[in-house]
């Protein structure tokens, strides 16, 4: 997988221990993480917890066994590759979870005005903290969506989607706000199949957006500090 990723023009950093993995996460912002669940004697749930504490990038679990056989991984894993897998599986996974430059630029144009207004009203530190908190909490909120789906708690799902779309709109994440609005409308119909499809797209687009959003804020703040 490493050689294929490098040939595809991606910068690849690898680690063979949990300690070296955490060191890399302290020093670099990753767009995606391919994580073998069998890293020495470290329990998969422990490994995932430690990595997720340091990165909001999509985590693709790699294992010789189906991921759903592992306990305690529900909150952190975004997708999985089961061994053996080929280059096509890796390519499809990258296309699914990574924003290309065109998409990222489109998102940035969408965010910039709303983020600028929020910064003017509340200050840069508040903006940065709000976004970091949002990125940290948002996956947990999406997990609630899936729990409500499993419970067929359509009223709770509709209310949660309604609440989330307001937060997304405030941050200028209008694409995600529109998807939340769609989930809210579908939840009222109690159509499980449609809700599953909408939630799946919402989850993928959300995770793809996190790093681009954080990177935009970091670059914007850094350029302003240098200018001052």
C-alpha positions as CSV (number, residue, x, y, z in Angstrom):
1,X,0.0,0.0,0.0
2,X,2.8,2.4,0.8
3,X,4.5,2.1,-2.6
4,X,1.2,2.5,-4.4
5,X,0.4,5.7,-2.4
6,X,3.8,7.1,-3.1
7,X,3.5,6.4,-6.8
8,X,0.1,8.2,-6.7
9,X,2.0,11.3,-5.7
10,X,1.1,11.2,-2.0
11,X,3.5,11.9,0.9
12,X,3.4,8.9,3.1
13,X,4.7,8.6,6.7
14,X,4.6,5.3,8.5
15,X,5.0,4.0,12.0
16,X,5.5,0.5,13.4
17,X,4.8,1.3,17.1
18,X,2.1,3.2,19.0
19,X,4.7,5.6,20.4
20,X,6.2,6.4,16.9
21,X,2.6,6.8,15.6
22,X,1.7,9.3,18.3
23,X,5.0,11.2,17.7
24,X,4.1,11.6,14.0
25,X,0.6,12.8,14.9
26,X,2.1,15.4,17.2
27,X,4.3,16.8,14.3
28,X,2.1,16.5,11.3
29,X,-1.5,17.1,10.1
30,X,-2.7,14.1,8.1
31,X,-5.4,14.0,5.5
32,X,-6.1,10.3,6.0
33,X,-4.8,7.5,8.3
34,X,-4.5,3.9,7.2
35,X,-4.3,2.0,10.5
36,X,-3.4,-1.7,10.9
37,X,-5.4,-2.9,13.9
38,X,-2.7,-5.4,14.8
39,X,0.1,-3.1,16.0
40,X,2.2,-5.2,18.3
41,X,0.5,-6.0,21.6
42,X,-1.7,-2.9,21.6
43,X,-5.4,-3.6,21.8
44,X,-7.3,-2.3,18.8
45,X,-9.6,-0.2,20.9
46,X,-6.7,1.4,22.7
47,X,-4.8,2.1,19.5
48,X,-7.9,3.8,18.0
49,X,-8.6,5.8,21.1
50,X,-5.0,7.2,21.2
51,X,-4.9,8.0,17.5
52,X,-8.4,9.7,17.5
53,X,-7.4,11.9,20.4
54,X,-4.7,13.5,18.2
55,X,-6.3,13.5,14.8
56,X,-9.7,14.2,13.2
57,X,-8.5,12.7,9.8
58,X,-10.5,9.8,8.4
59,X,-9.3,6.5,9.9
60,X,-9.3,3.5,7.6
61,X,-8.8,0.3,9.6
62,X,-6.8,-2.5,8.1
63,X,-7.3,-6.0,9.4
64,X,-7.4,-9.6,8.3
65,X,-10.7,-10.0,10.2
66,X,-14.0,-8.1,9.7
67,X,-13.8,-4.9,11.7
68,X,-17.2,-5.5,13.3
69,X,-15.6,-8.4,15.2
70,X,-13.6,-5.9,17.3
71,X,-15.2,-4.3,20.3
72,X,-15.1,-0.7,21.2
73,X,-14.3,0.7,17.8
74,X,-17.7,2.3,17.0
75,X,-16.7,5.9,17.5
76,X,-13.5,6.2,15.7
77,X,-13.2,4.1,12.6
78,X,-14.6,5.7,9.4
79,X,-14.0,2.8,7.0
80,X,-12.1,-0.5,6.6
81,X,-10.0,-2.6,4.3
82,X,-9.9,-6.3,4.9
83,X,-6.8,-8.2,3.9
84,X,-5.9,-9.2,1.3
85,X,-6.8,-6.1,-0.8
86,X,-5.5,-4.7,-4.1
87,X,-4.6,-1.3,-5.4
88,X,-8.1,-0.7,-6.7
89,X,-9.5,-1.0,-3.2
90,X,-7.0,1.6,-2.0
91,X,-7.7,3.9,-4.8
92,X,-11.5,3.7,-4.3
93,X,-11.0,4.4,-0.5
94,X,-8.9,7.5,-1.2
95,X,-11.4,8.9,-3.7
96,X,-14.2,8.3,-1.2
97,X,-12.6,10.0,1.8
98,X,-10.2,12.7,0.4
99,X,-11.2,16.1,-1.0
100,X,-9.5,16.9,-4.3
101,X,-8.2,20.4,-4.7
102,X,-11.2,21.6,-6.7
103,X,-13.6,20.4,-4.0
104,X,-11.5,21.9,-1.2
105,X,-11.3,25.3,-2.9
106,X,-15.1,25.3,-3.4
107,X,-15.6,24.5,0.3
108,X,-13.3,27.3,1.3
109,X,-15.1,29.9,-0.8
110,X,-18.3,28.7,0.9
111,X,-16.8,29.0,4.4
112,X,-14.8,32.2,4.2
113,X,-17.6,34.8,4.5
114,X,-19.4,33.1,7.4
115,X,-16.1,32.4,9.3
116,X,-15.0,36.0,8.8
117,X,-18.3,37.3,10.2
118,X,-18.1,35.0,13.2
119,X,-14.5,36.1,13.8
120,X,-15.5,39.8,13.6
121,X,-18.3,39.2,16.1
122,X,-16.4,36.9,18.6
123,X,-12.7,37.1,17.9
124,X,-10.2,34.7,16.3
125,X,-9.6,32.7,19.5
126,X,-13.3,32.0,19.9
127,X,-13.6,31.0,16.2
128,X,-10.6,28.6,16.4
129,X,-11.9,27.0,19.6
130,X,-15.5,26.7,18.2
131,X,-14.2,24.9,15.1
132,X,-11.9,22.6,17.1
133,X,-14.8,21.7,19.5
134,X,-17.1,21.2,16.5
135,X,-14.7,18.8,14.8
136,X,-14.2,16.9,18.0
137,X,-17.9,16.6,18.9
138,X,-19.4,16.2,15.5
139,X,-18.5,12.5,15.0
140,X,-20.2,11.7,18.3
141,X,-23.3,13.5,17.1
142,X,-23.3,11.5,13.9
143,X,-23.1,8.3,16.0
144,X,-26.2,9.5,17.8
145,X,-28.0,9.7,14.4
146,X,-27.2,6.1,13.7
147,X,-28.4,5.1,17.2
148,X,-31.7,6.8,16.6
149,X,-31.9,5.1,13.3
150,X,-31.4,1.7,14.9
151,X,-34.0,2.5,17.5
152,X,-36.4,3.9,14.9
153,X,-36.5,7.0,17.1
154,X,-37.6,9.2,14.2
155,X,-38.7,12.2,16.3
156,X,-35.2,12.3,18.0
157,X,-33.5,12.0,14.7
158,X,-35.5,14.8,13.2
159,X,-34.8,17.0,16.2
160,X,-31.1,16.2,16.2
161,X,-30.8,17.0,12.5
162,X,-32.7,20.2,12.9
163,X,-30.3,21.3,15.7
164,X,-27.2,20.3,13.7
165,X,-28.1,22.2,10.6
166,X,-28.1,25.5,12.6
167,X,-24.6,24.9,13.8
168,X,-23.4,24.0,10.3
169,X,-25.0,27.1,8.8
170,X,-23.3,29.3,11.5
171,X,-19.9,27.9,10.5
172,X,-20.7,28.4,6.8
173,X,-20.8,24.7,6.1
174,X,-23.8,25.1,3.9
175,X,-23.3,21.9,1.9
176,X,-23.5,19.9,5.2
177,X,-26.4,22.1,6.4
178,X,-28.4,21.1,3.3
179,X,-27.7,17.4,4.0
180,X,-28.8,17.8,7.6
181,X,-32.0,19.5,6.3
182,X,-32.5,16.5,4.0
183,X,-32.1,14.1,6.9
184,X,-34.6,16.1,9.0
185,X,-37.2,15.9,6.2
186,X,-36.6,12.2,5.5
187,X,-36.7,11.3,9.2
188,X,-40.3,12.6,9.4
189,X,-41.2,10.0,6.7
190,X,-39.7,7.2,8.8
191,X,-38.3,5.7,5.6
192,X,-35.3,3.6,6.9
193,X,-33.7,3.1,3.5
194,X,-33.7,6.8,2.5
195,X,-32.4,7.8,6.0
196,X,-29.5,5.3,5.7
197,X,-28.5,6.6,2.3
198,X,-28.6,10.3,3.5
199,X,-26.7,9.5,6.7
200,X,-24.0,7.7,4.8
201,X,-23.4,10.6,2.5
202,X,-23.6,13.1,5.4
203,X,-21.0,11.1,7.4
204,X,-18.5,10.9,4.5
205,X,-18.9,14.5,3.5
206,X,-18.5,15.6,7.1
207,X,-15.3,13.7,7.7
208,X,-13.8,14.8,4.4
209,X,-14.5,18.4,5.4
210,X,-13.0,18.4,8.9
211,X,-9.3,18.6,8.0
212,X,-9.8,21.1,5.2
213,X,-11.7,23.3,7.6
214,X,-9.0,23.1,10.3
215,X,-6.2,23.6,7.8
216,X,-7.9,26.6,6.4
217,X,-8.2,28.2,9.8
218,X,-4.6,27.4,10.7
219,X,-3.2,28.8,7.4
220,X,-5.4,31.9,7.6
221,X,-4.4,32.7,11.2
222,X,-0.7,32.0,10.4
223,X,-0.7,34.3,7.4
224,X,-2.3,37.1,9.5
225,X,0.3,36.7,12.3
226,X,3.1,36.9,9.8
227,X,1.5,40.0,8.2
228,X,1.2,41.7,11.6
